[in-house]
Amino acid sequence: MLYWVMKAVLTPVLRFCWEIRVEGREHVPSRGPVILAANHRSFMDSLFLPLVVRRRVTFVAKAEYFDDAKTAWFFRGVGQIPIRREGGSAGERALASATEVLEAGGVFAIYPEGTRTRDGYLHRGHTGVARLAERTGAPIVPVGLIGTDEIQAVDRRMPRLFRTVRIRFGPPVLPDRLAAADERLVLRQLTDEVMFEIHELCGYEYRDTYATRAAEVAPAEPAVMAALVLDEVARAS
């Protein structure tokens, strides 16, 4: 309930402050499990993406944000679920949380790059997104986010108003090719295909290197930790 209340409150505010253009929303299934895999340029990505999807969108986020009553309500309200990093495998817990969402027929969002870009390029994806699709059979819908860094770049404290954001959804990428003998190679190929589709949607120049992550940025962001810890599981398998 809180999610839909927050969405009802934020939607008119965000649409008043920025022009939001959406293409290809019909590629997001109206029911059943689906993984949204998007490029990541701004903190605002995690507000704009759920705004334009008609279904509830879930991220995973650092559990410490849920320990403080002053912030817990907001993170729950925007569709995040907590994951603790201490004790046991954070990767397995993230994978289990995401799997639970998808097995219940939900929508799970992730940024395969693992952090916001700091140089403006689209970077190589971590294979955790493919691992999650392989485990659940959920299709991966690539998403291109355009212009969000012009609203609030990584090092900018306050967003700029009255800019244009474009959100483009592409046809689903299916995990059915994961039956090959060399699973790690297939996971890498599937991830690269997803990143290629994201590149086609957003148009930003691609660099086949992992994005540089500032220590204070990535762990706290929604769906960023998911990409990193799911990739941890993929490498360990």
C-alpha positions as CSV (number, residue, x, y, z in Angstrom):
1,M,0.0,0.0,0.0
2,L,2.8,2.5,0.9
3,Y,4.4,1.9,-2.5
4,W,1.2,3.0,-4.3
5,V,0.7,5.9,-2.0
6,M,4.2,7.1,-2.6
7,K,3.8,6.7,-6.3
8,A,0.6,8.6,-6.3
9,V,2.2,11.5,-4.4
10,L,5.5,11.5,-6.4
11,T,4.1,11.1,-9.9
12,P,2.5,14.6,-10.3
13,V,5.5,16.2,-8.6
14,L,8.0,14.5,-10.9
15,R,5.9,15.2,-14.0
16,F,5.6,18.8,-13.1
17,C,9.3,19.3,-12.6
18,W,10.5,17.3,-15.6
19,E,9.3,16.3,-19.0
20,I,9.2,12.5,-19.1
21,R,9.0,10.8,-22.5
22,V,8.5,7.0,-22.6
23,E,8.9,4.6,-25.5
24,G,8.3,0.9,-25.8
25,R,6.5,0.5,-22.5
26,E,4.4,-2.3,-24.1
27,H,7.5,-4.5,-23.9
28,V,7.1,-4.8,-20.1
29,P,4.7,-7.7,-19.5
30,S,1.5,-6.8,-17.8
31,R,1.9,-9.9,-15.5
32,G,4.4,-12.5,-14.6
33,P,8.1,-12.2,-13.6
34,V,10.4,-9.7,-15.4
35,I,13.8,-8.2,-14.8
36,L,14.3,-4.6,-15.8
37,A,18.0,-4.0,-16.7
38,A,18.9,-0.3,-17.2
39,N,21.9,1.9,-17.7
40,H,22.7,4.0,-14.7
41,R,23.7,7.7,-14.8
42,S,21.9,9.3,-11.8
43,F,20.3,8.7,-8.5
44,M,17.1,9.9,-10.1
45,D,17.0,6.8,-12.3
46,S,15.6,4.9,-9.3
47,L,12.7,7.4,-9.1
48,F,11.9,7.8,-12.9
49,L,12.0,4.0,-13.7
50,P,9.3,3.0,-11.2
51,L,7.3,6.1,-12.1
52,V,6.6,4.9,-15.7
53,V,6.1,1.2,-15.1
54,R,2.5,0.4,-14.3
55,R,3.5,-2.5,-12.0
56,R,5.3,-2.4,-8.7
57,V,9.1,-2.3,-9.2
58,T,11.4,-3.8,-6.6
59,F,15.0,-3.1,-5.9
60,V,17.4,-4.3,-3.2
61,A,19.2,-1.8,-1.0
62,K,21.5,-1.6,2.0
63,A,19.7,-2.7,5.1
64,E,21.1,0.1,7.2
65,Y,18.7,2.4,5.5
66,F,15.8,0.4,7.0
67,D,17.2,0.6,10.6
68,D,16.5,4.3,10.8
69,A,12.8,5.1,11.1
70,K,13.5,8.5,9.4
71,T,14.5,6.8,6.1
72,A,13.0,3.3,6.3
73,W,9.5,4.5,5.3
74,F,10.9,6.2,2.2
75,F,12.9,3.2,1.0
76,R,10.0,0.8,1.5
77,G,7.7,3.3,-0.2
78,V,9.8,3.4,-3.3
79,G,9.9,-0.4,-3.6
80,Q,13.2,-1.3,-2.0
81,I,13.8,-4.4,0.1
82,P,16.7,-4.6,2.6
83,I,19.7,-6.9,2.4
84,R,22.4,-7.1,5.1
85,R,26.0,-7.4,4.1
86,E,27.4,-9.0,7.2
87,G,27.4,-12.7,8.0
88,G,27.3,-15.3,5.3
89,S,27.1,-14.5,1.6
90,A,25.6,-11.2,0.7
91,G,25.5,-12.4,-2.9
92,E,23.4,-15.4,-2.0
93,R,21.0,-13.3,0.1
94,A,20.6,-10.8,-2.7
95,L,19.9,-13.6,-5.1
96,A,17.4,-15.1,-2.8
97,S,15.6,-11.8,-2.3
98,A,15.4,-11.2,-6.0
99,T,14.4,-14.7,-6.7
100,E,11.6,-14.5,-4.2
101,V,10.2,-11.3,-6.0
102,L,10.4,-13.0,-9.4
103,E,8.9,-16.3,-8.3
104,A,6.0,-14.4,-6.9
105,G,5.5,-12.9,-10.4
106,G,7.0,-9.5,-9.6
107,V,9.2,-7.0,-11.3
108,F,12.8,-6.7,-10.2
109,A,15.0,-3.8,-11.4
110,I,18.8,-3.9,-11.6
111,Y,21.7,-1.8,-13.0
112,P,24.1,-4.3,-14.6
113,E,26.9,-1.8,-14.7
114,G,27.1,-2.0,-10.9
115,T,27.3,1.8,-10.3
116,R,26.5,5.2,-11.8
117,T,28.8,6.1,-14.7
118,R,31.3,8.8,-13.7
119,D,32.7,9.4,-17.2
120,G,29.5,9.4,-19.3
121,Y,30.1,6.1,-21.0
122,L,28.0,3.0,-20.9
123,H,30.1,0.3,-19.3
124,R,30.4,-3.5,-19.3
125,G,27.7,-5.3,-17.3
126,H,28.2,-7.7,-14.4
127,T,26.8,-11.2,-15.1
128,G,24.5,-11.3,-12.0
129,V,21.6,-10.2,-14.2
130,A,22.0,-13.3,-16.3
131,R,22.4,-15.5,-13.3
132,L,19.1,-14.2,-12.0
133,A,17.4,-14.8,-15.3
134,E,18.9,-18.3,-15.4
135,R,17.6,-19.2,-11.9
136,T,14.1,-17.9,-12.4
137,G,13.5,-18.1,-16.2
138,A,12.4,-14.5,-16.1
139,P,12.8,-12.4,-19.3
140,I,15.2,-9.4,-19.2
141,V,13.7,-6.2,-20.5
142,P,16.5,-3.8,-21.4
143,V,16.0,-0.1,-20.5
144,G,17.7,3.0,-21.9
145,L,17.7,6.0,-19.6
146,I,18.6,9.3,-21.3
147,G,19.2,12.7,-19.7
148,T,19.0,11.8,-16.1
149,D,22.6,12.9,-15.4
150,E,21.7,16.3,-16.8
151,I,19.2,16.5,-14.0
152,Q,21.5,15.2,-11.3
153,A,25.0,14.0,-12.0
154,V,27.0,11.9,-9.6
155,D,28.6,14.8,-7.9
156,R,25.6,17.2,-7.9
157,R,23.7,17.5,-4.6
158,M,20.5,19.0,-5.9
159,P,18.7,18.2,-9.2
160,R,18.1,20.7,-12.0
161,L,14.5,21.4,-12.8
162,F,12.5,21.4,-16.1
163,R,14.8,19.1,-18.1
164,T,13.7,16.3,-20.4
165,V,14.1,12.6,-19.5
166,R,13.7,9.8,-22.0
167,I,13.0,6.2,-21.0
168,R,13.1,3.5,-23.7
169,F,12.1,-0.1,-23.1
170,G,13.3,-2.8,-25.6
171,P,12.0,-6.3,-26.5
172,P,12.7,-8.9,-23.8
173,V,15.9,-10.9,-23.9
174,L,15.1,-14.5,-23.0
175,P,17.4,-16.7,-20.9
176,D,16.6,-19.9,-22.9
177,R,20.1,-20.1,-24.4
178,L,21.6,-20.9,-20.9
179,A,21.6,-24.7,-21.6
180,A,25.1,-24.6,-23.1
181,A,27.9,-26.6,-21.4
182,D,30.1,-23.7,-20.5
183,E,27.6,-21.8,-18.2
184,R,30.0,-19.0,-17.4
185,L,30.6,-18.2,-21.1
186,V,26.8,-18.2,-21.7
187,L,26.2,-15.9,-18.7
188,R,28.8,-13.5,-20.2
189,Q,27.3,-13.7,-23.6
190,L,23.8,-13.1,-22.3
191,T,24.9,-10.1,-20.2
192,D,26.8,-8.7,-23.2
193,E,23.6,-9.0,-25.3
194,V,21.6,-7.2,-22.7
195,M,24.2,-4.4,-22.6
196,F,24.2,-4.2,-26.4
197,E,20.4,-3.7,-26.3
198,I,20.7,-1.1,-23.6
199,H,23.3,0.7,-25.8
200,E,20.9,0.7,-28.7
201,L,18.2,2.2,-26.6
202,C,20.2,4.9,-24.8
203,G,22.8,5.7,-27.5
204,Y,25.6,6.4,-25.1
205,E,29.1,5.3,-26.2
206,Y,30.0,1.9,-24.9
207,R,33.3,1.0,-23.2
208,D,34.1,-2.7,-22.6
209,T,35.5,-2.0,-19.1
210,Y,33.8,-2.1,-15.8
211,A,32.6,1.3,-14.4
212,T,34.8,2.8,-11.7
213,R,33.0,2.8,-8.4
214,A,33.6,5.4,-5.7
215,A,33.5,3.7,-2.3
216,E,30.8,6.0,-1.0
217,V,28.5,5.7,-3.9
218,A,27.5,2.2,-5.0
219,P,26.7,0.2,-1.9
220,A,23.9,2.5,-0.8
221,E,22.2,2.8,-4.1
222,P,19.1,0.7,-5.1
223,A,19.8,-2.0,-7.6
224,V,23.5,-1.2,-7.6
225,M,24.3,-3.6,-4.8
226,A,22.2,-6.1,-6.5
227,A,24.4,-6.0,-9.6
228,L,27.6,-6.4,-7.6
229,V,26.5,-9.1,-5.2
230,L,24.7,-11.2,-7.9
231,D,27.9,-11.0,-9.9
232,E,29.7,-12.3,-6.9
233,V,27.5,-15.4,-6.9
234,A,28.0,-15.8,-10.7
235,R,31.8,-15.8,-10.3
236,A,31.7,-18.2,-7.4
237,S,29.5,-20.7,-9.2
